[in-house]
Amino acid sequence: MFLWYGGELEYRLRLSESINLAVSFIPGYPDLMSLSWGISYHMPKKEKRVQ
């Protein structure tokens, strides 16, 4: 379902330097109200070797 008048509210809580807990809410009343949560992990970047 596509909502013309939708939006998203998201909050991220940092648990450590590379792990976040995310909570998301989409208020599309009266058709849809969605609440979701998840964990995101940020992988460290590899440094390029110069020879």
A tleap script that builds the chain and sets N, CA, C and O, in Angstrom:
source leaprc.protein.ff14SB
mol = sequence {
  NMET PHE LEU TRP TYR GLY GLY GLU LEU GLU
  TYR ARG LEU ARG LEU SER GLU SER ILE ASN
  LEU ALA VAL SER PHE ILE PRO GLY TYR PRO
  ASP LEU MET SER LEU SER TRP GLY ILE SER
  TYR HIE MET PRO LYS LYS GLU LYS ARG VAL
  CGLN
}
set mol.1.N position { 0.838 -1.178 0.000 }
set mol.1.CA position { 0.000 0.000 0.000 }
set mol.1.C position { 0.886 1.247 0.000 }
set mol.1.O position { 1.863 1.318 0.747 }
set mol.2.N position { 0.554 2.203 -0.816 }
set mol.2.CA position { 1.294 3.456 -0.889 }
set mol.2.C position { 0.444 4.565 -0.277 }
set mol.2.O position { -0.732 4.709 -0.611 }
set mol.3.N position { 1.039 5.342 0.614 }
set mol.3.CA position { 0.327 6.438 1.267 }
set mol.3.C position { 0.847 7.769 0.758 }
set mol.3.O position { 2.049 8.027 0.819 }
set mol.4.N position { -0.031 8.610 0.261 }
set mol.4.CA position { 0.372 9.938 -0.202 }
set mol.4.C position { 0.703 10.859 0.962 }
set mol.4.O position { 1.526 11.764 0.824 }
set mol.5.N position { 0.078 10.636 2.089 }
set mol.5.CA position { 0.209 11.548 3.217 }
set mol.5.C position { 0.962 10.888 4.370 }
set mol.5.O position { 0.682 11.169 5.536 }
set mol.6.N position { 1.892 10.033 4.059 }
set mol.6.CA position { 2.614 9.306 5.097 }
set mol.6.C position { 3.903 10.010 5.507 }
set mol.6.O position { 4.341 10.967 4.869 }
set mol.7.N position { 4.472 9.533 6.544 }
set mol.7.CA position { 5.755 10.015 7.048 }
set mol.7.C position { 6.350 8.919 7.907 }
set mol.7.O position { 5.714 7.888 8.128 }
set mol.8.N position { 7.544 9.126 8.385 }
set mol.8.CA position { 8.168 8.124 9.233 }
set mol.8.C position { 8.896 8.813 10.365 }
set mol.8.O position { 9.597 9.803 10.155 }
set mol.9.N position { 8.730 8.293 11.553 }
set mol.9.CA position { 9.469 8.749 12.726 }
set mol.9.C position { 10.406 7.624 13.123 }
set mol.9.O position { 9.980 6.479 13.272 }
set mol.10.N position { 11.686 7.947 13.296 }
set mol.10.CA position { 12.658 6.913 13.631 }
set mol.10.C position { 13.565 7.407 14.734 }
set mol.10.O position { 13.983 8.565 14.742 }
set mol.11.N position { 13.865 6.524 15.663 }
set mol.11.CA position { 14.776 6.831 16.760 }
set mol.11.C position { 15.820 5.736 16.822 }
set mol.11.O position { 15.493 4.550 16.785 }
set mol.12.N position { 17.086 6.141 16.918 }
set mol.12.CA position { 18.184 5.181 17.033 }
set mol.12.C position { 18.914 5.400 18.343 }
set mol.12.O position { 19.312 6.517 18.675 }
set mol.13.N position { 19.082 4.323 19.073 }
set mol.13.CA position { 19.794 4.346 20.347 }
set mol.13.C position { 21.114 3.620 20.158 }
set mol.13.O position { 21.130 2.453 19.764 }
set mol.14.N position { 22.218 4.296 20.433 }
set mol.14.CA position { 23.536 3.692 20.265 }
set mol.14.C position { 23.846 2.805 21.463 }
set mol.14.O position { 23.924 3.279 22.597 }
set mol.15.N position { 24.024 1.510 21.200 }
set mol.15.CA position { 24.363 0.563 22.255 }
set mol.15.C position { 25.876 0.437 22.420 }
set mol.15.O position { 26.376 0.275 23.534 }
set mol.16.N position { 26.594 0.514 21.311 }
set mol.16.CA position { 28.054 0.532 21.315 }
set mol.16.C position { 28.486 1.339 20.098 }
set mol.16.O position { 27.643 1.914 19.408 }
set mol.17.N position { 29.774 1.389 19.828 }
set mol.17.CA position { 30.252 2.202 18.711 }
set mol.17.C position { 29.778 1.685 17.358 }
set mol.17.O position { 29.677 2.457 16.404 }
set mol.18.N position { 29.488 0.390 17.262 }
set mol.18.CA position { 29.095 -0.168 15.969 }
set mol.18.C position { 27.682 -0.776 15.954 }
set mol.18.O position { 27.241 -1.263 14.913 }
set mol.19.N position { 26.972 -0.756 17.080 }
set mol.19.CA position { 25.643 -1.366 17.148 }
set mol.19.C position { 24.609 -0.334 17.600 }
set mol.19.O position { 24.794 0.345 18.610 }
set mol.20.N position { 23.507 -0.227 16.830 }
set mol.20.CA position { 22.404 0.672 17.159 }
set mol.20.C position { 21.116 -0.124 17.276 }
set mol.20.O position { 20.938 -1.135 16.597 }
set mol.21.N position { 20.216 0.336 18.143 }
set mol.21.CA position { 18.872 -0.195 18.240 }
set mol.21.C position { 17.946 0.849 17.629 }
set mol.21.O position { 17.947 2.000 18.064 }
set mol.22.N position { 17.157 0.465 16.627 }
set mol.22.CA position { 16.305 1.408 15.907 }
set mol.22.C position { 14.838 1.066 16.132 }
set mol.22.O position { 14.448 -0.102 16.108 }
set mol.23.N position { 14.020 2.113 16.352 }
set mol.23.CA position { 12.571 1.974 16.475 }
set mol.23.C position { 11.960 2.928 15.462 }
set mol.23.O position { 12.326 4.102 15.410 }
set mol.24.N position { 11.017 2.423 14.645 }
set mol.24.CA position { 10.425 3.212 13.574 }
set mol.24.C position { 8.903 3.158 13.679 }
set mol.24.O position { 8.328 2.113 13.985 }
set mol.25.N position { 8.251 4.307 13.419 }
set mol.25.CA position { 6.793 4.395 13.467 }
set mol.25.C position { 6.305 5.143 12.232 }
set mol.25.O position { 6.793 6.230 11.925 }
set mol.26.N position { 5.337 4.556 11.520 }
set mol.26.CA position { 4.727 5.192 10.350 }
set mol.26.C position { 3.258 5.463 10.684 }
set mol.26.O position { 2.465 4.526 10.788 }
set mol.27.N position { 2.883 6.758 10.856 }
set mol.27.CA position { 1.501 7.091 11.208 }
set mol.27.C position { 0.669 7.396 9.969 }
set mol.27.O position { 0.628 8.544 9.526 }
set mol.28.N position { 0.017 6.410 9.410 }
set mol.28.CA position { -0.824 6.614 8.233 }
set mol.28.C position { -2.280 6.365 8.552 }
set mol.28.O position { -2.955 5.628 7.834 }
set mol.29.N position { -2.774 6.970 9.621 }
set mol.29.CA position { -4.154 6.737 10.082 }
set mol.29.C position { -5.144 7.182 9.026 }
set mol.29.O position { -4.905 8.241 8.445 }
set mol.30.N position { -6.196 6.512 8.722 }
set mol.30.CA position { -6.765 5.307 9.337 }
set mol.30.C position { -6.373 4.030 8.617 }
set mol.30.O position { -6.750 2.947 9.064 }
set mol.31.N position { -5.635 4.112 7.522 }
set mol.31.CA position { -5.326 2.917 6.725 }
set mol.31.C position { -4.215 2.065 7.318 }
set mol.31.O position { -4.291 0.837 7.275 }
set mol.32.N position { -3.197 2.689 7.865 }
set mol.32.CA position { -2.018 1.935 8.290 }
set mol.32.C position { -1.348 2.649 9.448 }
set mol.32.O position { -1.179 3.868 9.429 }
set mol.33.N position { -0.968 1.878 10.454 }
set mol.33.CA position { -0.105 2.379 11.515 }
set mol.33.C position { 0.911 1.270 11.766 }
set mol.33.O position { 0.549 0.162 12.163 }
set mol.34.N position { 2.167 1.575 11.533 }
set mol.34.CA position { 3.198 0.552 11.584 }
set mol.34.C position { 4.252 0.918 12.622 }
set mol.34.O position { 4.730 2.051 12.660 }
set mol.35.N position { 4.605 -0.039 13.455 }
set mol.35.CA position { 5.670 0.116 14.434 }
set mol.35.C position { 6.649 -1.028 14.216 }
set mol.35.O position { 6.255 -2.194 14.202 }
set mol.36.N position { 7.916 -0.698 14.046 }
set mol.36.CA position { 8.917 -1.743 13.826 }
set mol.36.C position { 10.178 -1.409 14.609 }
set mol.36.O position { 10.403 -0.260 14.987 }
set mol.37.N position { 10.988 -2.419 14.847 }
set mol.37.CA position { 12.247 -2.234 15.554 }
set mol.37.C position { 13.289 -3.163 14.944 }
set mol.37.O position { 12.960 -4.142 14.273 }
set mol.38.N position { 14.541 -2.836 15.190 }
set mol.38.CA position { 15.617 -3.651 14.656 }
set mol.38.C position { 16.967 -3.239 15.209 }
set mol.38.O position { 17.081 -2.262 15.950 }
set mol.39.N position { 17.965 -3.983 14.846 }
set mol.39.CA position { 19.345 -3.724 15.262 }
set mol.39.C position { 20.183 -3.511 14.012 }
set mol.39.O position { 20.092 -4.288 13.061 }
set mol.40.N position { 20.992 -2.469 14.008 }
set mol.40.CA position { 21.879 -2.235 12.873 }
set mol.40.C position { 23.333 -2.314 13.341 }
set mol.40.O position { 23.674 -1.898 14.449 }
set mol.41.N position { 24.160 -2.850 12.483 }
set mol.41.CA position { 25.578 -3.027 12.763 }
set mol.41.C position { 26.376 -2.301 11.685 }
set mol.41.O position { 26.165 -2.541 10.496 }
set mol.42.N position { 27.276 -1.430 12.078 }
set mol.42.CA position { 28.118 -0.696 11.142 }
set mol.42.C position { 29.485 -1.378 11.073 }
set mol.42.O position { 30.233 -1.419 12.050 }
set mol.43.N position { 29.784 -1.905 9.901 }
set mol.43.CA position { 31.059 -2.590 9.721 }
set mol.43.C position { 32.172 -1.567 9.566 }
set mol.43.O position { 31.990 -0.564 8.875 }
set mol.44.N position { 33.316 -1.795 10.191 }
set mol.44.CA position { 34.426 -0.852 10.061 }
set mol.44.C position { 34.987 -0.852 8.646 }
set mol.44.O position { 35.011 -1.883 7.974 }
set mol.45.N position { 35.434 0.314 8.203 }
set mol.45.CA position { 36.027 0.419 6.871 }
set mol.45.C position { 37.444 -0.106 6.896 }
set mol.45.O position { 38.190 0.116 7.849 }
set mol.46.N position { 37.809 -0.811 5.822 }
set mol.46.CA position { 39.166 -1.298 5.698 }
set mol.46.C position { 40.037 -0.187 5.126 }
set mol.46.O position { 39.638 0.523 4.203 }
set mol.47.N position { 41.220 -0.052 5.685 }
set mol.47.CA position { 42.149 0.949 5.159 }
set mol.47.C position { 42.869 0.368 3.953 }
set mol.47.O position { 43.270 -0.796 3.953 }
set mol.48.N position { 43.027 1.198 2.921 }
set mol.48.CA position { 43.712 0.759 1.714 }
set mol.48.C position { 45.212 0.802 1.938 }
set mol.48.O position { 45.741 1.753 2.512 }
set mol.49.N position { 45.888 -0.238 1.477 }
set mol.49.CA position { 47.351 -0.270 1.588 }
set mol.49.C position { 47.956 0.441 0.396 }
set mol.49.O position { 47.524 0.244 -0.740 }
set mol.50.N position { 48.940 1.255 0.652 }
set mol.50.CA position { 49.672 1.933 -0.408 }
set mol.50.C position { 51.045 1.304 -0.488 }
set mol.50.O position { 51.768 1.244 0.507 }
set mol.51.N position { 51.412 0.828 -1.688 }
set mol.51.CA position { 52.718 0.179 -1.831 }
set mol.51.C position { 53.686 1.059 -2.554 }
set mol.51.O position { 54.835 0.672 -2.764 }
savepdb mol mol.pdb
quit
